[in-house]
Amino acid sequence: MFKSSARALAAGVSLWAIQSGIAHAQSGNSQNQPATLDEIVVTATRTPIDITKSGSAISVITAEEIAKESPRSITEVLRRVPGLSITETGGAGGVTTVRIRGAEARHTLVLIDGVRVNDPSTAAGEFDFANLVATDIERIEVLRGPQSALYGSDAIGGVINVITRKGEGAPRFTLSAEGGSYGTKAARAAVSGSTERLSYAFSLTGFDTAGFSRYGYRIGRIENTRLWPLESDSAQRLGASGRVGIKLTPDVELEFGGYASYNGAQYDAAFGDFPDTPSQSQQRLFEGHSRLTAYAFDRALRNTFTVSGSRTNRNYRDVSYFGFPLSTSWMRSGYTGDSIAAEYQGDLNLNTFGLLTFGAKIERDSLVSTSRDVVPFPTPTTETNDVAQTTRSLFAQHQITVFENLRLTFGGRLDDIENGDSFATWRTTAAYDVANTGMTLRASLGTGAKAPSLFQQFDPSYGTPNLEAERSVGFDIGVDQRLMNDRLTLSATFFANRFRNLIDFAFDPDTCAPNQAFGCYLNIARARSTGVELSADMDIVPSFLRMKAVYTHTDAFDRETDQRLARRPADEGRLGLIFTPAQGLSIEPAIIFVGTRYSTTGQQDKLQAYARFDVYADYKINETFSLYARAENLTDTRYQDVYNYGTTGRAFHAGLRATW
């Protein structure tokens, strides 16, 4: 959370930098995608930095790109970033995870305005992206590679930082409404602005769809053998966000911010004799923070104090059918994961000796879970877990520029878990501008660590209290080349990671406790991943045609069995063309390609490669109104993200947006 708050601080600083005119985010720019000069990011170093001077592989997704996906799924826009693998379980509202560079989903740290929102109540502490609703988001920064030296636990694979809008200038109002296939309806409202001493931004988003059956939809071997149609599984989402900043003095600013979402979804058990079941989930996510930023010593030292917290509440009505004649099993369960934190970050300007960033954080995570059987034999509600633990952290980082065009960073962090493991991590990066060539060389090397989750340690049935942290070491080396007067930018990055001490579930009577006859969690797994990330951004015909492409090749293997890790395609990418044939009109056809992969560990349940064709269009009628449309999977390609779970067929959506 220290990292979270610093992240939040960073988010605030980034937006402050943008507001100050230091930078303006351009659509589609990234460290592994083309960036304009002076684009400022904050995730790479926890402080504002020109993206072209960062030694890290970092991508920026802008508000314009996010708006194209509407409130249906933020994760779709993440496909524009190299190195990410997206898994959505049966359409909108289903469990959705993001893996970075072959790491596990639990190794992706997610921040909202600098606040860590990974769920302490899940089995491994991962974040479910189904809870991320497209409120008024200013930008998303994606930092790839091990980042524990900056952000502590969970950041082995990388960091996804969601930054909501910070009000600026005259009051700005936005209203939009849309409808489309599968009975989909969505609406959004937002207001933002600022005065000399006050800034504000608030937004509200709603989404509803009748959906399709998560189990078996458009999977011929399932649909063709059924005696009756599959039932549709609906989803509803609500999201709200807000930020208020108060400038107390020219050197002191106070900010309050929050984010909340609701995700209600029907789902299918997908096991048993009749997997198409009327199960129901309800998830609620809350995040809040207050942040004080104060400059000292003639603004040479920036001090940031952050108090923050998040809560994820999940409730399930799980229904399963078994046997002949049919027997019904119905269970209710609930999980609440809380994180509260206090953090300090200092940024000391050393002039020609660079910038020193240092800080400390204390964070407490807790888990409460309950369950009860409803059918066939009702039981009272039982509290299955009520546990908590505190983590204390210290970190420091030094950034310095030498020889005018070589920028170096060195950083380290120590995390100490109460009555548990302690781990130290480090990270170093370099970025070198080759004079008069438009070329930037960059590299990073660092270690990562992931603390065992509360469930893995303390669950009475499967937990192992003395688990150690998972560890990794990784590096990347890349080159960015600008050509044709910056109309063409090419980027290439090679990366490699080694993971050890990974926590896995095992049936080991010699290691598990006597009461764990069905298995327990142990530090037994090792893995490796290597790959290449490529991207290109070309302004083919200025003001008429632009091309953006990303491609990733990943080899991710279990080091014990030498088998491919599940749900990591060897090849995936996206190609988009942006046409502006008339003033105010933008049309973007895009092809998403995902190669073969396995849905289950042990190279089981192979999923075939697929290519999906989507089209986005936006027409600005006048200064106030815009029409937009989106066509998904125009070729009606049949594919699966998860074995036996359906995906969208050909679908169309259209809406009207008003901004004034």
C-alpha positions as CSV (number, residue, x, y, z in Angstrom):
1,M,0.0,0.0,0.0
2,F,3.0,2.1,0.5
3,K,3.5,1.6,-3.2
4,S,-0.2,2.2,-3.6
5,S,-0.1,5.5,-2.0
6,A,3.1,6.4,-3.7
7,R,1.3,5.3,-6.7
8,A,-1.5,7.5,-5.8
9,L,1.0,10.2,-5.2
10,A,2.5,9.4,-8.5
11,A,-0.9,9.5,-10.1
12,G,-1.6,12.9,-8.6
13,V,1.8,14.2,-9.7
14,S,1.3,12.8,-13.2
15,L,-2.0,14.6,-13.6
16,W,-0.5,17.7,-12.0
17,A,2.3,17.6,-14.5
18,I,-0.2,17.2,-17.4
19,Q,-2.3,20.1,-16.0
20,S,0.9,22.2,-15.8
21,G,1.5,21.8,-19.5
22,I,4.5,19.6,-19.0
23,A,2.9,16.8,-21.0
24,H,-0.3,15.7,-22.8
25,A,-1.1,12.1,-23.3
26,Q,-1.5,11.1,-26.9
27,S,-3.7,8.3,-28.1
28,G,-1.9,4.9,-28.2
29,N,1.4,6.2,-27.0
30,S,3.6,3.9,-24.9
31,Q,7.2,2.9,-24.2
32,N,6.5,-0.1,-26.3
33,Q,4.2,1.9,-28.5
34,P,5.0,5.2,-30.0
35,A,5.1,8.2,-27.6
36,T,5.2,11.9,-28.3
37,L,7.9,14.0,-26.9
38,D,7.5,15.1,-23.3
39,E,4.7,12.5,-22.5
40,I,4.9,12.1,-18.7
41,V,4.3,8.9,-16.9
42,V,4.7,8.1,-13.2
43,T,4.4,4.3,-12.7
44,A,7.9,3.7,-14.0
45,T,9.7,5.5,-11.2
46,R,6.8,6.7,-8.8
47,T,7.7,10.2,-10.0
48,P,7.0,12.2,-13.2
49,I,9.3,11.2,-16.0
50,D,9.3,11.7,-19.8
51,I,8.4,8.3,-21.2
52,T,11.1,8.4,-23.8
53,K,13.7,8.7,-20.9
54,S,12.4,5.7,-19.0
55,G,14.5,2.5,-18.9
56,S,11.3,0.5,-18.1
57,A,8.8,-1.0,-20.6
58,I,5.7,1.0,-19.9
59,S,2.6,1.6,-22.0
60,V,-0.1,4.3,-21.8
61,I,-3.7,3.8,-22.7
62,T,-5.6,7.1,-23.1
63,A,-9.2,8.1,-22.2
64,E,-10.0,8.2,-25.9
65,E,-9.0,4.5,-26.3
66,I,-10.9,3.5,-23.2
67,A,-14.1,5.3,-24.4
68,K,-14.1,3.1,-27.5
69,E,-14.7,0.0,-25.4
70,S,-17.6,1.5,-23.5
71,P,-18.5,0.2,-20.0
72,R,-18.6,-3.4,-21.1
73,S,-15.0,-4.4,-20.4
74,I,-11.9,-2.4,-19.6
75,T,-9.9,-5.5,-20.2
76,E,-10.5,-5.3,-24.0
77,V,-8.6,-2.1,-24.2
78,L,-5.6,-3.8,-22.5
79,R,-5.2,-5.9,-25.6
80,R,-3.7,-2.8,-27.1
81,V,-0.6,-3.4,-24.8
82,P,2.1,-5.9,-25.6
83,G,3.0,-8.5,-23.1
84,L,-0.5,-9.0,-21.6
85,S,-2.7,-12.1,-21.8
86,I,-6.4,-11.6,-21.0
87,T,-8.7,-14.3,-19.9
88,E,-12.5,-13.6,-19.6
89,T,-14.6,-16.5,-18.3
90,G,-17.7,-16.5,-20.4
91,G,-18.4,-12.9,-21.4
92,A,-19.1,-9.7,-19.5
93,G,-19.3,-10.0,-15.8
94,G,-17.4,-13.3,-15.7
95,V,-14.1,-13.7,-13.7
96,T,-11.4,-11.9,-15.7
97,T,-7.7,-12.0,-15.2
98,V,-4.6,-10.4,-16.7
99,R,-1.2,-12.1,-16.8
100,I,1.9,-10.1,-17.7
101,R,4.9,-11.7,-19.5
102,G,4.0,-15.2,-18.5
103,A,3.6,-14.6,-14.8
104,E,0.5,-15.7,-12.8
105,A,-2.6,-13.6,-12.5
106,R,-1.8,-13.1,-8.8
107,H,1.5,-11.5,-9.9
108,T,-0.3,-8.5,-11.5
109,L,-0.5,-5.5,-9.1
110,V,-3.6,-3.3,-9.7
111,L,-3.8,0.3,-8.5
112,I,-6.6,2.8,-8.7
113,D,-5.3,6.3,-8.2
114,G,-2.4,4.8,-6.4
115,V,-4.4,2.6,-4.0
116,R,-3.7,-1.2,-4.2
117,V,-7.0,-3.0,-4.9
118,N,-5.8,-6.6,-5.2
119,D,-8.3,-8.7,-3.2
120,P,-7.0,-10.2,0.1
121,S,-9.9,-12.6,0.2
122,T,-9.2,-14.5,-3.0
123,A,-7.2,-17.7,-2.8
124,A,-4.1,-16.1,-4.2
125,G,-4.7,-12.4,-3.7
126,E,-5.4,-11.7,-7.4
127,F,-7.6,-8.9,-8.8
128,D,-10.8,-9.8,-10.8
129,F,-11.0,-7.2,-13.6
130,A,-14.7,-7.8,-13.9
131,N,-14.8,-5.3,-11.0
132,L,-13.1,-2.6,-13.0
133,V,-15.8,-0.4,-14.5
134,A,-15.1,2.4,-17.1
135,T,-15.8,5.4,-15.0
136,D,-14.2,8.7,-16.0
137,I,-10.7,7.3,-16.5
138,E,-8.0,9.7,-17.6
139,R,-5.4,7.1,-18.5
140,I,-4.1,3.6,-17.7
141,E,-0.3,3.0,-17.3
142,V,1.0,-0.5,-17.6
143,L,4.4,-1.2,-16.3
144,R,5.9,-4.6,-17.3
145,G,8.5,-6.7,-15.5
146,P,9.3,-7.3,-11.8
147,Q,8.5,-4.2,-9.9
148,S,8.6,-5.2,-6.2
149,A,11.5,-2.9,-5.5
150,L,9.0,0.0,-6.2
151,Y,5.7,-1.5,-5.2
152,G,6.3,-4.5,-3.0
153,S,4.3,-7.7,-3.1
154,D,2.0,-8.7,-6.0
155,A,4.2,-6.8,-8.6
156,I,6.2,-9.8,-9.9
157,G,4.7,-9.6,-13.3
158,G,4.1,-5.9,-13.5
159,V,1.7,-3.1,-12.4
160,I,-1.5,-1.8,-13.9
161,N,-2.3,1.7,-12.7
162,V,-5.7,3.2,-13.3
163,I,-5.8,6.9,-13.0
164,T,-9.2,8.6,-12.8
165,R,-9.8,12.1,-14.1
166,K,-8.7,15.1,-12.1
167,G,-10.7,18.2,-12.7
168,E,-9.2,21.0,-14.8
169,G,-10.5,24.3,-16.1
170,A,-14.1,25.3,-16.7
171,P,-16.9,22.9,-15.7
172,R,-17.1,19.9,-18.1
173,F,-20.2,17.7,-18.4
174,T,-20.5,14.4,-20.2
175,L,-23.6,12.2,-20.7
176,S,-23.8,9.1,-22.9
177,A,-26.2,6.2,-23.5
178,E,-25.9,3.2,-25.7
179,G,-27.6,-0.1,-26.6
180,G,-26.7,-3.2,-28.6
181,S,-26.7,-6.9,-29.0
182,Y,-27.6,-9.4,-26.2
183,G,-30.0,-6.9,-24.7
184,T,-27.1,-4.6,-23.7
185,K,-27.7,-1.1,-22.3
186,A,-25.2,1.3,-20.8
187,A,-25.1,4.9,-19.6
188,R,-22.5,7.3,-18.2
189,A,-22.5,10.7,-16.6
190,A,-19.5,12.8,-15.5
191,V,-18.7,16.3,-14.4
192,S,-15.3,17.9,-13.7
193,G,-13.6,21.3,-13.4
194,S,-11.5,23.5,-11.3
195,T,-11.1,26.9,-9.8
196,E,-8.0,28.6,-8.6
197,R,-7.9,26.5,-5.4
198,L,-10.4,23.7,-5.9
199,S,-10.5,20.8,-8.5
200,Y,-13.3,18.2,-8.7
201,A,-14.3,15.3,-10.9
202,F,-17.2,12.9,-10.4
203,S,-18.6,10.1,-12.6
204,L,-21.3,7.4,-12.6
205,T,-21.6,4.5,-15.0
206,G,-24.2,1.7,-15.5
207,F,-24.2,-1.4,-17.6
208,D,-26.7,-4.2,-18.1
209,T,-26.8,-7.1,-20.5
210,A,-28.9,-10.2,-20.9
211,G,-25.8,-12.0,-22.0
212,F,-25.4,-15.5,-23.2
213,S,-24.7,-18.8,-21.5
214,R,-21.3,-18.8,-20.0
215,Y,-21.1,-22.6,-20.3
216,G,-21.1,-24.0,-23.8
217,Y,-22.3,-21.0,-25.9
218,R,-21.3,-21.3,-29.5
219,I,-19.3,-24.5,-28.7
220,G,-20.7,-27.1,-31.2
221,R,-19.7,-30.2,-29.3
222,I,-21.7,-29.0,-26.3
223,E,-24.7,-27.3,-28.0
224,N,-25.2,-30.2,-30.5
225,T,-25.6,-32.8,-27.8
226,R,-28.1,-31.0,-25.6
227,L,-31.8,-31.7,-25.4
228,W,-32.8,-28.1,-24.5
229,P,-31.2,-24.7,-25.1
230,L,-28.6,-23.2,-22.8
231,E,-29.9,-20.5,-20.5
232,S,-28.5,-16.9,-20.8
233,D,-26.4,-15.5,-18.0
234,S,-27.0,-11.8,-17.4
235,A,-24.6,-9.2,-15.9
236,Q,-25.1,-5.8,-14.3
237,R,-22.4,-3.3,-13.4
238,L,-22.4,0.0,-11.6
239,G,-19.4,2.2,-11.1
240,A,-18.7,5.6,-9.5
241,S,-15.5,7.6,-8.9
242,G,-14.6,11.0,-7.5
243,R,-11.6,13.2,-6.8
244,V,-11.5,16.5,-5.0
245,G,-8.3,18.6,-4.7
246,I,-7.9,21.6,-2.4
247,K,-4.9,23.9,-2.7
248,L,-4.4,25.1,0.8
249,T,-1.3,27.2,0.0
250,P,1.0,27.4,-3.1
251,D,3.1,24.6,-1.6
252,V,0.4,22.4,0.1
253,E,-2.4,20.5,-1.5
254,L,-5.0,18.1,0.0
255,E,-6.8,15.5,-2.1
256,F,-9.7,13.1,-1.4
257,G,-10.7,10.4,-3.8
258,G,-12.7,7.2,-4.1
259,Y,-13.9,4.5,-6.4
260,A,-16.8,2.0,-6.1
261,S,-18.2,-0.7,-8.3
262,Y,-20.8,-3.4,-8.3
263,N,-20.7,-6.5,-10.5
264,G,-23.7,-8.8,-10.4
265,A,-23.5,-11.8,-12.7
266,Q,-25.1,-15.1,-13.3
267,Y,-22.7,-17.9,-13.9
268,D,-22.5,-21.6,-14.6
269,A,-20.8,-24.2,-12.4
270,A,-19.4,-25.8,-15.5
271,F,-19.0,-29.2,-13.7
272,G,-21.2,-32.0,-12.6
273,D,-23.7,-33.8,-14.8
274,F,-25.6,-30.6,-15.8
275,P,-23.0,-27.7,-15.9
276,D,-25.5,-25.1,-17.1
277,T,-26.7,-23.9,-13.7
278,P,-28.5,-20.8,-12.3
279,S,-25.7,-19.7,-10.0
280,Q,-25.3,-16.0,-9.1
281,S,-22.4,-13.8,-7.9
282,Q,-22.4,-10.3,-6.4
283,Q,-19.1,-8.4,-6.0
284,R,-18.6,-4.9,-4.6
285,L,-15.3,-3.0,-4.7
286,F,-14.6,0.1,-2.7
287,E,-11.5,2.3,-2.7
288,G,-10.8,5.5,-0.8
289,H,-7.8,7.7,-0.1
290,S,-6.8,11.1,1.3
291,R,-3.5,12.5,0.4
292,L,-1.5,15.6,1.6
293,T,1.3,16.9,-0.6
294,A,3.6,19.5,0.8
295,Y,6.8,21.1,-0.6
296,A,9.7,22.2,1.6
297,F,13.1,23.7,1.2
298,D,12.2,26.0,-1.7
299,R,10.3,23.1,-3.3
300,A,13.4,20.9,-3.4
301,L,11.6,18.3,-1.3
302,R,8.1,17.0,-2.0
303,N,6.5,15.2,0.9
304,T,3.4,13.1,0.3
305,F,1.3,11.5,3.1
306,T,-1.4,9.1,2.1
307,V,-4.0,7.2,4.1
308,S,-6.0,4.7,2.0
309,G,-8.1,1.7,2.1
310,S,-10.0,-0.8,-0.1
311,R,-12.6,-3.5,0.4
312,T,-13.8,-6.3,-1.8
313,N,-17.0,-8.0,-0.9
314,R,-18.0,-11.2,-2.8
315,N,-21.1,-13.3,-2.3
316,Y,-22.1,-16.4,-4.2
317,R,-25.1,-18.6,-4.6
318,D,-23.5,-21.7,-6.1
319,V,-25.9,-24.3,-7.6
320,S,-24.8,-27.7,-9.0
321,Y,-26.8,-30.6,-10.4
322,F,-25.7,-34.2,-10.1
323,G,-26.9,-37.8,-10.9
324,F,-29.9,-39.5,-12.3
325,P,-32.5,-38.7,-11.0
326,L,-31.4,-35.2,-10.7
327,S,-30.0,-34.1,-7.3
328,T,-29.5,-30.4,-6.5
329,S,-26.7,-28.9,-4.4
330,W,-27.0,-25.3,-3.3
331,M,-24.5,-23.4,-1.2
332,R,-24.1,-19.8,-0.2
333,S,-20.7,-18.3,0.6
334,G,-19.3,-14.9,1.3
335,Y,-15.8,-13.3,1.3
336,T,-14.7,-9.9,2.5
337,G,-11.1,-8.7,2.0
338,D,-10.0,-5.4,3.5
339,S,-6.7,-3.4,3.1
340,I,-5.9,-0.2,5.1
341,A,-2.6,1.6,4.8
342,A,-0.6,4.7,5.7
343,E,2.3,5.8,3.7
344,Y,4.9,8.5,3.3
345,Q,7.0,9.3,0.2
346,G,9.7,11.9,-0.1
347,D,11.2,13.1,-3.4
348,L,14.4,15.1,-2.9
349,N,15.8,17.1,-5.8
350,L,19.6,16.8,-5.7
351,N,20.1,19.0,-8.8
352,T,23.0,17.6,-10.8
353,F,23.1,14.6,-8.5
354,G,19.6,13.5,-9.6
355,L,16.5,12.7,-7.6
356,L,16.2,10.6,-4.5
357,T,12.9,9.0,-3.7
358,F,12.4,7.3,-0.3
359,G,9.5,6.3,1.9
360,A,7.7,3.9,4.2
361,K,4.4,2.2,4.5
362,I,2.4,0.2,6.9
363,E,-0.5,-1.9,5.5
364,R,-2.9,-4.4,7.1
365,D,-4.9,-7.0,5.1
366,S,-7.7,-9.0,6.5
367,L,-10.0,-11.8,5.3
368,V,-13.4,-12.9,6.6
369,S,-15.3,-15.7,4.9
370,T,-18.6,-17.5,5.6
371,S,-20.5,-20.4,4.1
372,R,-23.7,-22.4,4.6
373,D,-25.4,-25.2,2.8
374,V,-29.0,-24.5,1.6
375,V,-29.9,-27.7,-0.3
376,P,-30.3,-30.6,0.3
377,F,-29.4,-30.3,3.9
378,P,-29.6,-26.7,5.4
379,T,-26.8,-25.8,7.8
380,P,-26.2,-22.6,9.9
381,T,-23.8,-20.0,8.6
382,T,-20.3,-20.9,9.5
383,E,-17.3,-18.5,9.7
384,T,-14.6,-20.3,7.8
385,N,-11.9,-17.6,8.1
386,D,-11.2,-14.5,10.1
387,V,-7.5,-13.6,9.8
388,A,-5.3,-10.6,9.3
389,Q,-1.7,-9.6,9.0
390,T,0.4,-6.4,8.9
391,T,3.2,-5.6,6.5
392,R,5.8,-2.9,7.1
393,S,7.9,-1.6,4.3
394,L,10.9,0.8,3.6
395,F,12.1,1.7,0.1
396,A,14.5,4.1,-1.7
397,Q,15.4,4.9,-5.3
398,H,18.0,7.1,-6.9
399,Q,17.6,8.6,-10.4
400,I,20.5,10.3,-12.1
401,T,21.4,11.5,-15.6
402,V,25.0,11.2,-16.7
403,F,26.7,12.3,-20.0
404,E,23.4,14.2,-20.7
405,N,21.8,11.3,-22.5
406,L,22.2,8.3,-20.1
407,R,19.5,8.0,-17.4
408,L,20.0,5.5,-14.6
409,T,17.9,4.4,-11.7
410,F,18.8,2.2,-8.7
411,G,16.3,1.2,-6.1
412,G,15.6,-1.3,-3.3
413,R,12.9,-2.2,-0.9
414,L,12.4,-4.2,2.3
415,D,9.0,-5.8,3.2
416,D,8.5,-7.3,6.7
417,I,5.3,-9.4,7.3
418,E,4.2,-9.6,10.9
419,N,4.8,-13.2,12.2
420,G,5.7,-14.2,8.6
421,D,8.3,-13.9,5.9
422,S,10.5,-10.9,5.2
423,F,12.0,-10.1,1.8
424,A,14.3,-7.6,0.1
425,T,14.0,-6.7,-3.6
426,W,16.0,-4.5,-5.9
427,R,15.8,-2.9,-9.3
428,T,18.0,-1.0,-11.7
429,T,17.2,0.6,-15.2
430,A,19.1,2.4,-17.9
431,A,17.9,4.5,-20.9
432,Y,20.4,5.9,-23.5
433,D,19.5,8.3,-26.2
434,V,21.7,7.8,-29.3
435,A,22.4,11.3,-30.4
436,N,20.9,12.4,-33.8
437,T,19.5,9.0,-34.6
438,G,16.0,9.0,-33.0
439,M,17.0,5.8,-31.2
440,T,16.6,5.0,-27.5
441,L,18.2,2.0,-25.9
442,R,16.8,0.8,-22.6
443,A,17.2,-2.0,-20.1
444,S,16.0,-3.1,-16.7
445,L,17.0,-5.8,-14.2
446,G,15.2,-6.5,-11.0
447,T,13.8,-9.0,-8.5
448,G,10.2,-9.6,-7.5
449,A,8.5,-11.2,-4.5
450,K,4.9,-12.2,-3.7
451,A,3.8,-12.8,-0.1
452,P,1.6,-15.8,0.5
453,S,-2.1,-14.9,0.6
454,L,-4.1,-15.0,3.8
455,F,-6.1,-18.0,2.4
456,Q,-3.0,-19.9,1.5
457,Q,-1.6,-19.5,5.0
458,F,-4.6,-19.6,7.3
459,D,-7.5,-21.5,5.7
460,P,-8.3,-24.2,8.2
461,S,-8.7,-26.9,5.5
462,Y,-5.8,-26.1,3.1
463,G,-3.6,-23.4,4.6
464,T,0.1,-23.7,5.5
465,P,1.1,-21.0,8.0
466,N,4.9,-21.2,7.4
467,L,4.8,-20.5,3.6
468,E,7.5,-18.3,2.2
469,A,7.2,-15.6,-0.3
470,E,7.4,-16.4,-4.0
471,R,10.5,-15.0,-5.7
472,S,11.5,-14.0,-9.2
473,V,14.3,-12.3,-11.1
474,G,13.8,-10.8,-14.5
475,F,15.3,-8.4,-17.1
476,D,14.4,-6.8,-20.4
477,I,16.4,-5.0,-23.0
478,G,14.7,-2.9,-25.7
479,V,15.1,-0.3,-28.5
480,D,12.8,2.4,-29.7
481,Q,13.4,3.9,-33.1
482,R,11.8,7.0,-34.5
483,L,11.8,7.6,-38.3
484,M,10.2,9.8,-40.9
485,N,10.2,12.9,-38.7
486,D,8.6,10.9,-35.9
487,R,5.7,9.7,-38.1
488,L,6.9,6.1,-37.6
489,T,8.0,4.6,-34.3
490,L,9.2,1.0,-34.0
491,S,9.8,-0.7,-30.7
492,A,11.2,-4.1,-29.7
493,T,11.8,-5.6,-26.3
494,F,13.3,-8.9,-25.3
495,F,12.4,-10.2,-21.8
496,A,13.2,-13.1,-19.5
497,N,12.0,-14.1,-16.1
498,R,12.7,-16.9,-13.6
499,F,10.2,-17.8,-10.9
500,R,11.0,-19.9,-7.8
501,N,9.3,-20.9,-4.6
502,L,6.0,-20.6,-6.3
503,I,3.0,-21.6,-4.2
504,D,0.9,-24.5,-5.5
505,F,-1.7,-26.9,-4.2
506,A,-0.4,-30.4,-3.7
507,F,-1.4,-33.7,-2.2
508,D,1.6,-34.5,-0.1
509,P,0.9,-36.6,3.1
510,D,4.5,-36.2,4.1
511,T,4.3,-32.4,4.2
512,C,0.7,-31.4,4.7
513,A,-0.8,-31.5,8.2
514,P,-2.5,-34.7,9.3
515,N,-6.0,-33.1,8.9
516,Q,-5.2,-32.1,5.3
517,A,-6.0,-35.4,3.6
518,F,-7.2,-33.6,0.5
519,G,-4.0,-31.5,0.1
520,C,-2.5,-28.1,1.1
521,Y,-0.5,-25.2,-0.2
522,L,3.3,-25.6,-0.5
523,N,6.3,-23.7,-2.0
524,I,7.0,-26.3,-4.6
525,A,6.8,-24.8,-8.1
526,R,9.3,-23.2,-10.4
527,A,8.7,-21.5,-13.8
528,R,10.4,-19.5,-16.5
529,S,9.3,-17.2,-19.2
530,T,11.0,-15.5,-22.2
531,G,9.7,-13.5,-25.0
532,V,9.7,-10.6,-27.4
533,E,7.4,-7.6,-27.5
534,L,7.1,-5.7,-30.8
535,S,5.1,-2.6,-31.7
536,A,4.7,-0.1,-34.5
537,D,2.9,3.2,-34.8
538,M,2.9,4.8,-38.2
539,D,1.2,8.0,-39.4
540,I,0.8,6.6,-42.9
541,V,-1.2,9.5,-44.4
542,P,-1.2,12.5,-42.0
543,S,-4.7,13.4,-40.8
544,F,-6.2,10.4,-42.8
545,L,-4.7,7.0,-42.0
546,R,-2.7,5.8,-39.0
547,M,-1.6,2.2,-38.2
548,K,-1.0,0.7,-34.7
549,A,0.2,-2.8,-34.2
550,V,1.5,-4.9,-31.2
551,Y,2.8,-8.4,-31.1
552,T,4.0,-10.6,-28.3
553,H,5.7,-14.0,-28.4
554,T,5.9,-15.7,-25.0
555,D,7.5,-19.0,-24.0
556,A,6.2,-19.8,-20.4
557,F,7.1,-23.2,-19.0
558,D,7.0,-25.1,-15.8
559,R,10.6,-25.8,-14.9
560,E,9.8,-29.1,-13.2
561,T,7.8,-30.7,-16.0
562,D,9.0,-28.6,-19.0
563,Q,5.3,-28.2,-19.9
564,R,3.7,-25.0,-21.1
565,L,1.9,-22.9,-18.4
566,A,-1.8,-22.7,-18.8
567,R,-3.5,-19.7,-20.5
568,R,-0.3,-18.2,-21.9
569,P,-0.5,-18.1,-25.7
570,A,2.8,-18.4,-27.4
571,D,1.7,-15.7,-29.9
572,E,-0.8,-12.9,-29.7
573,G,-1.2,-9.4,-31.1
574,R,-3.4,-6.6,-32.4
575,L,-3.4,-4.7,-35.6
576,G,-5.5,-1.5,-35.9
577,L,-6.0,1.1,-38.7
578,I,-7.4,4.5,-37.9
579,F,-9.2,6.2,-40.8
580,T,-10.3,9.9,-40.6
581,P,-12.0,10.2,-44.0
582,A,-13.9,13.3,-43.1
583,Q,-13.7,16.0,-40.4
584,G,-15.0,14.6,-37.1
585,L,-15.3,11.0,-38.4
586,S,-12.9,8.3,-37.1
587,I,-13.2,4.6,-38.1
588,E,-10.9,2.0,-36.6
589,P,-11.0,-1.6,-37.9
590,A,-8.9,-4.0,-35.7
591,I,-7.9,-7.6,-35.8
592,I,-7.0,-9.4,-32.5
593,F,-5.0,-12.6,-32.9
594,V,-4.5,-15.2,-30.1
595,G,-2.4,-18.3,-30.7
596,T,-2.9,-21.8,-29.4
597,R,-2.7,-22.3,-25.6
598,Y,-3.8,-24.7,-22.9
599,S,-6.7,-23.9,-20.6
600,T,-5.6,-26.3,-17.8
601,T,-2.3,-27.1,-16.2
602,G,-0.4,-30.1,-17.5
603,Q,-1.0,-29.1,-21.1
604,Q,-4.6,-30.2,-20.9
605,D,-7.7,-28.8,-22.8
606,K,-6.0,-27.3,-25.7
607,L,-7.6,-24.1,-27.1
608,Q,-7.2,-23.4,-30.8
609,A,-5.8,-20.1,-32.2
610,Y,-8.3,-17.5,-33.4
611,A,-8.5,-14.1,-35.0
612,R,-11.3,-11.7,-34.2
613,F,-12.3,-8.7,-36.3
614,D,-13.8,-5.6,-34.6
615,V,-14.6,-2.1,-35.9
616,Y,-15.0,1.1,-33.9
617,A,-16.5,4.4,-35.3
618,D,-17.0,7.8,-33.9
619,Y,-18.6,10.8,-35.5
620,K,-18.5,14.3,-34.0
621,I,-21.8,15.9,-35.0
622,N,-20.9,19.3,-33.5
623,E,-19.0,20.7,-30.5
624,T,-21.6,19.0,-28.1
625,F,-22.8,15.7,-29.7
626,S,-21.0,12.6,-31.0
627,L,-22.3,9.4,-32.3
628,Y,-20.3,6.2,-31.8
629,A,-20.6,2.6,-32.8
630,R,-18.8,-0.7,-32.2
631,A,-19.0,-4.0,-34.0
632,E,-17.5,-7.0,-32.3
633,N,-16.4,-10.2,-33.9
634,L,-17.8,-9.3,-37.3
635,T,-16.6,-12.6,-38.8
636,D,-18.5,-14.5,-36.1
637,T,-15.4,-16.4,-35.1
638,R,-16.0,-19.3,-32.6
639,Y,-13.3,-19.3,-30.0
640,Q,-12.8,-19.9,-26.2
641,D,-10.7,-18.0,-23.6
642,V,-11.4,-20.7,-21.1
643,Y,-12.2,-24.4,-21.9
644,N,-16.0,-24.9,-22.3
645,Y,-16.9,-21.2,-21.7
646,G,-18.5,-19.2,-24.5
647,T,-17.6,-16.0,-26.1
648,T,-19.4,-13.3,-28.0
649,G,-20.8,-13.9,-31.5
650,R,-21.3,-11.1,-34.0
651,A,-22.5,-8.1,-32.0
652,F,-23.3,-4.5,-32.6
653,H,-23.5,-1.5,-30.2
654,A,-24.2,2.2,-30.8
655,G,-24.6,5.2,-28.6
656,L,-24.8,9.0,-28.3
657,R,-22.4,11.1,-26.3
658,A,-22.9,14.8,-25.2
659,T,-20.1,16.9,-23.9
660,W,-20.3,20.5,-22.9
